[in-house]
Amino acid sequence: MNILFATSQATSLVRGGVLTQVLQTKEALEKLGVKVTLFDMWKDIDIREYDLVHIFSANFATYHLARAFKVKGIPIIISPIFFTRRSKRLVKGVIAIDKFINRISRGFWTDYGLIAEMCHWAKAVTPNTKEEATLFQQAFSVPKERIDIIPNGVEERFAHASPDLFVKQYGMKDFILSVGHIGPQRKNVLRLIKALEKIDHPSAIIGRIENTPSGIACIERAKRNPRLLILDSIPHNSMLLASAYAACDVFVLPSQFETPGIAALEAAVAGAKIVITPIGGTKEYFSGDAIYVNPYSVKDIANGIKTALQKDKSSNLKERIMNQYSWKKVAEKAKLVYENVLNNL
């Protein structure tokens, strides 16, 4: 089996969860004997060499790429990595308006319309959570039989991480930690920073700082809190990041939504207690072993962190995530989806 992986050109610049998902899935599939090639726009390729293309992220940045593959006649699988808090009825309505206007005159585009068209081309749509799957079935009208959930995964190395490196470098242990881009509205870092002001406990936020009004506002606000350390982008493959997870007591990811947040999975298998958004399918992964907070309430985020600080650590979550969400398990499910698609062409 020969699979081509593709995603947005910006992924290598932005880094983050999509890149991790692509690279870790590729590595795990190759261990199962599946040949995986990363699409390189600067190299000539013979599309006939590949059985299918798996596109990660459904949005305006991948739309024309998907269309080009469709025109070439290669089967497409799409992992949307997409969620919205807007009602399914609203999303469906926008898609209907998009289709109506484009029947009359081309040139009117919406994100929802582009995503719907990509999913229409796909032989399979593979969301990360049941909640995301429901969104695509009900709002984007993807038939249930073309939806296969492929979860996100976590690397085993985080389960064996030592706190020593981070403690030695920054002199912090049993602190509050968050890992994620600083600036995007969805990541909700400004509210987190405000919540941390209400807690007399050391904390750290690790993430790429965006040069945007929102990113700048986060950094300026963080300066008010002498207990808060901001670290700009520790590489994902760094031992220091794994050590930070192992050194912290509580990991917080109060995003507007997550599906489910790879950083939270990594922190959980490193032994951290988890405080996270309930939106996007996180409860499917963390179940009753996490504290869920309203991402729009600074008070609720702060109270959730305070509650977590008072709890004892448990190995239940770590063991369950390692058993259910290793990248090996992810690759096995992906391989099964590929086989089903190819057997039904």
GUSE-129023 format. One record per residue (C-alpha): x, y, z. Coordinates in steps of 0.2 Angstrom, whole numbers, plus 2048, in hexadecimal, padded with zeros to 3 digits. Each point is the difference from the previous one (the first is absolute). Example, Ala and Ser with C-alpha at 12.3 -4.5 7.8 and 13.67 -1.06 7.14 Angstrom:
83E7EA827/8068117FD/
***
This chain:
800800800/8078117FB/7F880F808/8038137FC/7FF80C80F/7FC8127FD/7FB80F80A/801813800/8118087FB/7FF80A810/8017F180B/8137FF800/800813806/7F27FF80C/8067EF808/7F37FA80D/7F47F2801/7FD7FD7ED/8137FE7FC/8017F480F/7F17F67FA/8077FF7EE/8127FA805/7FB7F480E/7F27F87F5/80D7FE7F2/80D7F880C/7F47F4807/7F87FB7F0/8127FC7F9/8037F480E/7F07F77FA/8077FE7EF/7F780F7F8/80A80B7F4/7FD812804/80680F7F6/7FE812805/7FA80B7F2/80D80C7FA/7FA80E7F4/8118037F9/8037EE7FA/7F87F87F1/7F67F1805/7F77F27F6/7EF800809/7FE7EE7F9/80C7FA80C/7F580380F/7F07F6805/7F880F808/804811808/7FC804812/7FE813803/801807812/7F680F803/7F18067F6/8008127FD/80380E7F3/8137FC801/7FE7EE7FB/7F08027F4/80A8037F0/80C7F2804/7F17F4802/7F88067F0/8107FD7F7/8017EE806/7EE7FD7FC/8038067EE/80F7F37FF/7F47F3805/8087F9810/7F57FB80E/80080D80F/7FE7FD812/7FE81080B/804802812/7F7811803/808805810/7F280C801/7F380680D/7F480F803/7F580580E/7F48077F4/7F07F67FF/7FE7F27F3/7F18097F9/8098107FD/80F7F67F8/7F47F77F5/7F78107FB/8108097FB/8057F17F5/7EE8007F7/8028137FD/8127FD7F9/7FA7F37F4/7F180A7FA/80B8107FD/80D7F67F7/7F37F87F4/7FC8117FB/8118087FF/8117F9806/80B80980B/7F7800811/8097F580C/7FE7FC813/80B7F580A/7F17F4804/7FC7FF7ED/8127FB7FC/8017F380E/7EF7F97FA/8067FE7EE/8107F8806/7F77F380A/7F47FD7F1/8107FB7F6/8077F580E/7FE7ED800/801801813/80080E80D/80A7FC810/7FC80B80F/80A7FF810/7F17FF80C/7ED7FB800/7FB812802/80A8057F1/7F87F17F6/7EF806805/8038117FA/8057FA7EF/7F27F47FF/7F280D805/8078117FA/80B7FB7F1/7F47F27FB/80E7F27FF/7F77EF7FF/8037F6810/8087F27F6/80E80B7F9/805805812/80D7F7809/807807810/8137FF801/806807811/80F80B804/80E7F7809/80E80280C/8137FB800/8057F380D/81080A803/7F580D80B/7FC7F280C/8127FE804/805812801/80A80680F/7FD811808/812803804/8058097F0/7F380D802/802802813/8138027FD/7FE80E7F3/7F180A807/8007FB812/7ED7FC7FF/7F77F0806/7EE7FC803/7FA80F7F7/7F18047F5/8047FE7EE/7F88047EF/8077FC7EF/7F98087F0/80280E7F4/7FF811808/7F480C7F6/7F37F67F7/7EF804807/7FB7ED801/80E7FC80C/7F980C80D/811805807/7FB811806/7F27F980B/80C7F3807/80D80E804/7F280A809/7FB7F080A/8127FC805/800812808/7F37F980D/80B7F1805/80F80280C/80A7F27F7/80E8007F3/7FB7FD7EE/8077FF7EF/7FA8027EE/80A7F87F2/7FB8057EE/8048097F0/7FC813803/7F78077F2/8048127FB/7EE805800/7F580C80A/7FA7F180A/8117F8802/807811806/7F280280C/8047EF808/812805803/7FC811807/7F37F980C/80C7F2805/80D80D806/7F480480E/8027EF808/8127FC808/7FB7EE803/7FD7FD7ED/80E7FB7F4/7FE8027ED/80B7F57F5/7FF8037ED/7FF7EF7F7/8097F1806/8027F47F2/7F47F1800/80E7F37FF/80A80980E/8037F6810/7FD811809/7EE8007FB/7FD7EE806/809805810/7F480F803/7F17F47FF/8087F580D/80580E80B/7EF808801/7F27FC80C/7F18067F6/7FF8027ED/7F380D7F9/7F88017EF/7F180C801/7FE8027ED/7EF8057F8/8017EE7FA/80C7F27FD/7FF7EF7F7/8077FC80C/811809802/80F7F57FD/80A80B80D/7F37FA80E/8027EE7FB/813802801/7FF808811/7F47F3806/80B7F17FC/80E80A809/7F67FF80F/7F8812801/7EF803807/7F58087F1/7F580F800/7F88027EF/7F28077F5/7F17F47FF/7FD8057EE/8057F77F0/8017EE807/80C80180E/7F57F680B/8017F17F5/8137FF804/801807812/7EF7FA806/7FF802813/812802803/8018127FB/7F8811807/7F68097F3/7FF813800/7F580C7F6/80D8087F4/7F6811800/801802813/811806808/7F87FC811/7FC7EE7FB/8117FD7F9/808806810/7F47F580B/8047F17F5/813802802/7FE803813/7F67F0801/80D7F67F6/80E80780C/7F77F880F/7FE7EF7F8/80C7F2801/8087F97F0/7F97F07F9/8077F47F3/7EF7FB7F9/80080D7F2/8127FD7FB/7FD7ED7FE/7F08027F7/80780C7F3/80F7F67FD/7F57F07FE/7F48097F4/80880E7F7/8127FB7FC/8058057EE/8017ED7FC/7ED7FF804/7FD80F7F5/80A7F97F2/7F77EF801/7EF80A7FE/80680A7F2/8077F17F7/7EF7F7802/7F78107F8/80C8007F2/7FD7ED7FC/7ED803801/80180E7F4/80B7F77F4/7F57F0801/7F180A7FB/80680A7F2/
***
